[in-house]
Amino acid sequence: MAEEPIVPVYCTGVSAQVQRQRAKALGLGRHENAVRYLGQDYGRLVEECRRSGTLFRDETFPPAPASLGFRELGPSSSKTYGVQWKRPTELCPRPQFIVDGATRTDICQGALGDCWLLAAIASLTLNDTILHRVVPHGQSFQHGYAGIFHFQIWQFGEWLDVVVDDYLPTKDGKLLFVHSAEGTEFWSALLEKAYAKVNGCYEALSGGSTSEGFEDFTGGVTEWYDLRKPPGDLYQIILKALDRGSLLGCSIDITSAFDMEAVTFKKLVKGHAYSVTGAKQINYRGQSLGLIRMRNPWGEVEWTGPWSDNSSEWNAVEPSLRQQLMVKMEDGEFWMSFRDFLREFTRLEICNLTPDALQSRKFRKWNTRLYDGTWRRGSTAGGCRNYPATFWINPQFKIQLEEVDDDRDEDGGREPGCSFLLALMQKHRRRERRYGKDMETIGFAVYEVPPEYVGKSGVHLKRDFFLANASRARSEQFINLREVSTRFRLPPGEYIVVPSTFEPNKEGDFVLRVFSEKKAGTEEMDDKIQATLPDEKVLSESQIDDNFKQLFKQLAGADMEISVTELQTILNRIISKHKDLRTKGFSTESCRSMVNLMDKDGNGKLGLVEFNVLWNRIRNYLAIFRKFDLDKSGSMSAYEMRMALEAAGYKLNKKLHELIITRYAEPDLAIDFDNFVCCLVRLETMFRFFQAMDVDQDGVVTFDLLQWLQLTMFA
């Protein structure tokens, strides 16, 4: 019997987040099970095109001005005037996808400032395994051609399978962006297009660091070296990295905007990304000399100093070795001495495929863990340590370092310690450039877990801890790059990592990756969801105070029940007498919600007993509100809200705090008294409802469809 097709269910909001978390836990996003970007299934689309005899046109990234850009490459820019989108079959008689394997000359830069990306693509060609993970086999302009191609790109912890059509932007009959030297090979132009699609448009690719491209083609992690302060064994590190298939890039820092892509006296380009494509130790005039091979993605403009293509130094090299090194030279590629490399360049990036300790003399596999996180205004975006009032609300992650490194692999003489690497990456910032956003300034701090919390989970450390304790380690700097990564070596023990933006209330999504040489436990530190609620005295009508009964009779009218409108009138009359409270008054919707939550018999009104319970709750909430409105502003800041909820008996995790601020806070993040009451009524009712249903107290309850709809539609 044929297998039933799986029909995808498209969710929105919170339900979409839950569905995504479940799919990820089942392995979606691993390389062998890549996420279909925008839901596009390459195999099915190819089949449809072949069956209908049409060439694919991608409506999710159409050959149109919006796909080019928004400012420099926007619809009214002179740079996009006269641009036509053409398929390779319209540009040359026999287009090829890849000819004789991918080589570095397949990648020449066009009119886009994405040299960083092209340097990364060039490095891909040095390693066939990595290349064909990104550029799947079996694609061609001859066999089964349907105008559709696909590539696999790593994004923030998961692999995406990205489908593109083969319309490429051209001007005067030539490709506008990346192209091959021969002009007949198109894999690199189509890969650039897939990367542009993931980031929203071609212009979003302008400017960046090679490490971004390295990581998005490998899922690896990048380490940076400042060549003005290089480690003594850097040449050995480079040799080992090339040997292991790591990707390497370098650049010359600029001192001002005028320096950008300025060409030096010896034909090196400032602020420009080069890929390191080789290194060789040779015998030169009786001495050992380190050489390094670089490539300029422009495909031209090469170093003219010692060891350049036609320099006299090559005359002193043994002819067969010279032939071996020179025969592989390609346009834009050149050799230079390692000494000159250190003098001329300022930064080296090495992307480790599995982040093996490059300094170690033995091949080591690292243990890796990845956590998704968010910074949200008012709930989890606390800023850096300079902001002690809010720093504690940032997400927190625990690392348990158990086994020390094998010291025999190191140079010796050091205290025993555990090596690990932390990499904090902010998500989707390129895609949001068209909306005026750019990279936030990010970093992290590492703290030792206090003795009373060692071995415990479900604890989010509070403000007092951070005021009293200094960090044990931190990222080298807070910087506005996509990723900040630092290698550490600390004694065995438990540590807390606090990732943050530099300033509070800067929103963003992030991925924190933890790589440890030896076994290490990691977990997100978050309060365990629980509520310690006082026993609620539900009095019978005969037990209720006569004065309250008299008040109720006046308020409820002839039917002796309080409707939504009556509740709104009562609460707003009472609240108006408290001049110290900031409020716009209880809305009809808020009152309807309270009635539905408190209404036991389902008639949409509150009887005497139900109103008595609500009344007592509101009095209790007013006392808590006044106690935690520390600045007496008449409203509650998001941070005061967090403490007030805890005092009211609720321990909530960061996700719930984010939802509460999103749902109940005003645009300035303040929570008015009416919203505070609505939030606590809902929280208390839902907790009490769950506790009543959870008869075996295992934290799980089962609903049938009717119960679920009753609970969600009328709460």
JOJOUR-V874220 format. One record per pair of residues at least 4 apart in sequence whose ideal C-beta (glycine too) atoms are under 7 Angstrom apart, sorted by the first residue. I is the first residue (numbers start at 1). J is the second residue. Records with the same first field share a line. If there is no record, write none. Layout:
# JOJOUR-V874220
I = J  J
This chain:
# JOJOUR-V874220
8 = 39
11 = 15  16  19
12 = 16
14 = 18
15 = 19
16 = 20
17 = 21
18 = 22
19 = 23
20 = 24
21 = 25
22 = 26
23 = 28
24 = 28  29
27 = 33
28 = 33  35
29 = 35  157  158  159
30 = 159
31 = 133  152  159
34 = 152  159  160  161
35 = 158  159  160  161
36 = 40  41  161
37 = 160  161  162  198
38 = 60
40 = 45  60  163
41 = 45
42 = 46  150  161  163
43 = 47
44 = 48
45 = 49  56  148  163
46 = 50  146  148
47 = 51
48 = 52
49 = 54  55  56  146  147  148
50 = 144  146
55 = 146  147
56 = 146  147  148  165
57 = 165
58 = 62  163  164  165
61 = 67  164  197
62 = 67
63 = 67  85  167
65 = 75  80
66 = 201
67 = 201  202
68 = 73  80  83  169  201  202  203
69 = 73  74  201  202  203
70 = 74  201  203  434
71 = 203
72 = 77  79  203
73 = 77  79  80  202  203
75 = 80
79 = 111
82 = 171
83 = 169  171  176
84 = 170
85 = 167  168  169
86 = 90  91  167  168  170
87 = 147  166  167
88 = 92  95  141  166  186
89 = 95  141
91 = 95  170
92 = 183  184
94 = 184
95 = 141  184  186
96 = 141  184  185
97 = 139  140  141  186  187
98 = 102  185  187
99 = 185
102 = 106  125  131  187
103 = 125
104 = 122  125  277  295  330  333
105 = 180  181  299  330  331
106 = 180  185  187  188
107 = 118  121  122  178  188  297
108 = 178  179  180  181  298  299
109 = 115  118  178  297  298
110 = 175  176  177  178  179
111 = 176  177
112 = 177  202  205  206
113 = 206  207
114 = 118  205  206
115 = 119  272  273  297
116 = 120  208  209  210  212  213  273
117 = 121  192  195  205  208  213
118 = 122  178  297
119 = 123  210  249  273  274  275  297
120 = 124  210  213  214  217  247  249
121 = 188  191  213
122 = 275  295  297
123 = 214  247  248  249  275
124 = 130  131  134  217
125 = 131
126 = 277
127 = 131  245
128 = 132
129 = 133
130 = 134  217  218  245
131 = 135
132 = 136  137
133 = 152
134 = 151  152  153  217
135 = 151  187  191
136 = 150  152
139 = 149
140 = 145
141 = 145
147 = 165  166
148 = 163  165
149 = 164  166  190
150 = 161  162  163
151 = 162  191  194
152 = 159  160  161
153 = 160  162  194  195  198  216
154 = 159  215  216  217  218  219
155 = 160  198  216
156 = 425  427  511
157 = 370  372  511
160 = 198
162 = 194  197  198
164 = 190  193  194  197
166 = 190
168 = 175  189  193
169 = 176  177
170 = 174  175  176
171 = 176
175 = 179  189
177 = 189  192  202
178 = 188  189  192
179 = 183  189
180 = 184  185  188
181 = 299  331
186 = 190
187 = 191
188 = 192
189 = 193
190 = 194
191 = 195
192 = 196
193 = 197
194 = 198
195 = 199  205
196 = 201  202  204  205
199 = 204  205  430  431
200 = 204  431  434
201 = 434
204 = 430  431  433
208 = 212
209 = 349  481
210 = 214  249  273  349
211 = 215  222  249  349  351  483
212 = 216  482
213 = 217
214 = 218  220  222  247  249  351
215 = 219  220  221  222  351
218 = 247  351  353
220 = 351  352  353  355
221 = 352  355  421  423  485  513  515
222 = 349  350  351  483  485
223 = 350  352  485  487
224 = 347  349
225 = 230  234  348
226 = 347
227 = 342  345  346  347  348
228 = 346
230 = 234  342
233 = 237  359
234 = 238
235 = 239  290  338
236 = 240
237 = 241  358  359
238 = 242  248  276  279
239 = 243  279
240 = 244  358
241 = 246  248  350  358
242 = 246  248  278  279
244 = 356
245 = 353
246 = 350  351  352  353
247 = 351
248 = 275  276  348  349  350
249 = 273  274  275  276  349
250 = 274  276  345  347  348
251 = 271  272  273  274  345  347
252 = 268  270  271  344  345  346
253 = 346  347
254 = 259  260  270  271
255 = 259
258 = 262
259 = 270  271
260 = 270  271
261 = 269  270  271  272
262 = 270
263 = 267  269  301
264 = 268  270
266 = 303  304  305
267 = 301  302  303  304
268 = 303  344
269 = 296  301
273 = 297
274 = 294  295  296
275 = 295
276 = 292  294
277 = 293  294  295  333
278 = 293
279 = 290  291  292  293
280 = 291  325
281 = 288  290
282 = 289  291  317  321
283 = 288
284 = 289  316  317
285 = 316
289 = 337
290 = 337  338
291 = 307  335  337  338
292 = 336  338  341
293 = 333  335
294 = 334  336
295 = 332  333
296 = 301  302  332
298 = 332
299 = 331  332
300 = 331  332
302 = 308  309  332  334
303 = 308  334  336
304 = 308
305 = 336  340
306 = 311  313  336  337  340
307 = 311  313  335  336  337
308 = 334
309 = 329  334
314 = 322
317 = 321  322
318 = 322
319 = 323
320 = 324
321 = 325
322 = 326
323 = 327
325 = 335
329 = 333
336 = 340  341
337 = 341
338 = 342
339 = 343
340 = 344
341 = 345
350 = 358
352 = 356  358
354 = 365  366
355 = 366  421  515
356 = 363  364  366
357 = 364  419  517
360 = 364  409  410
361 = 409
362 = 409
364 = 517
366 = 515  516  517
367 = 516  519  520
368 = 513  515
369 = 514  522
370 = 511  513
371 = 397  512  524
372 = 511
373 = 395  499  510  512
374 = 380  509  658
375 = 380  381  501  506  507  508
376 = 380  381  507  658  661
377 = 381  505  507  669
378 = 505  638  661  665  669
379 = 393  638  654  657  658  661
380 = 393  394  395  654  657  658
381 = 501  504  505  506  507
382 = 387  390  391  392  393  394  500  504
383 = 387  390  391  500  501  502  503  504
384 = 391  443  478  500  502
385 = 391  445
387 = 391  504
388 = 463  466  467
389 = 639
390 = 504  639
391 = 466
392 = 461  462  463  466
393 = 639  642
394 = 498  499  500
395 = 499  524  654
396 = 460  461  496  498  525
397 = 497  512  522  524  525
398 = 449  494  496  522  523  525
399 = 420  495  497  514  520  522
400 = 494  520  521
401 = 418  420  490  492  493  495  520
402 = 492  519  520
403 = 418  518  519
404 = 416  417  418  492
405 = 410  417  418  419  517  518
407 = 412  416
410 = 414
417 = 489  490  491
418 = 489  490  492  516  518  520
419 = 487  489  517
420 = 488  514  515  516  517  520
421 = 485  487  515
422 = 444  485  486  488  497  514
423 = 483  485  513
424 = 442  444  483  484  499  510  512
425 = 482  483  510  511
426 = 439  440  442  482  508  510
427 = 509  510  511
428 = 432  509
429 = 437  438  439  482
432 = 437
433 = 437  438
439 = 480  481  482
440 = 480  501  506  508
441 = 478  479  480  501  502
442 = 478  484  501
443 = 474  475  477  478  484  500
444 = 474  475  497  498  499  500
445 = 471  474  498
446 = 471  472  473  474  488  495  497
447 = 469  471  472  495  496
448 = 472  493  495
449 = 453  454  494  495  496
450 = 465
453 = 459
454 = 494
457 = 523
458 = 526  527  528
459 = 525  527
460 = 525  526  527
461 = 465  466  496
463 = 467
464 = 468
465 = 469
472 = 490  495
473 = 488  490
475 = 484  486
476 = 486
478 = 502
479 = 484
490 = 495
496 = 525
497 = 512
499 = 510  512
501 = 506  508
514 = 522
516 = 520
526 = 653  654
527 = 651  652  653
528 = 651
529 = 651  652  653  656
530 = 651
531 = 649  650  687
532 = 649
533 = 649  684  687  688
536 = 613
538 = 609  613
539 = 543  544  609  612
541 = 608  609
544 = 548  549  608  612
546 = 550
547 = 551
548 = 552  612
549 = 553  608
550 = 554
551 = 555
552 = 556  608  611
555 = 562  566  570
556 = 560  561  562  566
561 = 605  606  607
562 = 566  567  605  606  611
563 = 567  605
564 = 568  588  591  592  595
565 = 569
566 = 570
567 = 571  591  594  595  606
568 = 572  586  588  591
569 = 573
570 = 574
571 = 575  586  591
572 = 576  585  586
575 = 581  583  585  673
580 = 634
581 = 634  673
582 = 633  634  635  672  673
583 = 672  673  674
584 = 672  674
585 = 674
586 = 590  591  674
588 = 592
589 = 593
590 = 594  674  678
591 = 595
592 = 596
593 = 597  678  682
594 = 598  614  678  681
595 = 599  604  605  606
596 = 714  715
597 = 681  682  685  715
598 = 606  610  613  614
599 = 603  604  605  606  610
600 = 610
606 = 610  611  614
607 = 611
608 = 612
609 = 613
610 = 614
611 = 615
612 = 616
613 = 617
614 = 618
615 = 619
616 = 620
617 = 621  681  684
618 = 622  677
619 = 623
620 = 624
621 = 625  676  677  680
622 = 626
623 = 627
624 = 628  644  647  648
625 = 629  636  644  673  676
628 = 636  640  643  644  647
629 = 633  634  636  640
630 = 640
635 = 670  671  672
636 = 640  641  644  670  671  676
637 = 641  669  670
638 = 642  661  665  669
640 = 644
641 = 645  671
642 = 646  657
643 = 647
644 = 648
645 = 650  652
646 = 650  651
648 = 680
650 = 683
652 = 656  657
654 = 658
655 = 659
656 = 660
657 = 661
658 = 662
659 = 663
660 = 664  679
661 = 665  669
664 = 671  675  678  679
665 = 669  670  671
666 = 670  672
671 = 675  676
672 = 676
673 = 677
674 = 678
675 = 679
676 = 680
677 = 681
678 = 682
679 = 683
680 = 684
681 = 685
682 = 686  715
683 = 687
684 = 688
685 = 689
686 = 690
687 = 691
688 = 692
689 = 693
690 = 694  701
693 = 701
694 = 698  699  701
703 = 707  708
705 = 709
706 = 710
707 = 711
708 = 712
709 = 713
710 = 714
711 = 715
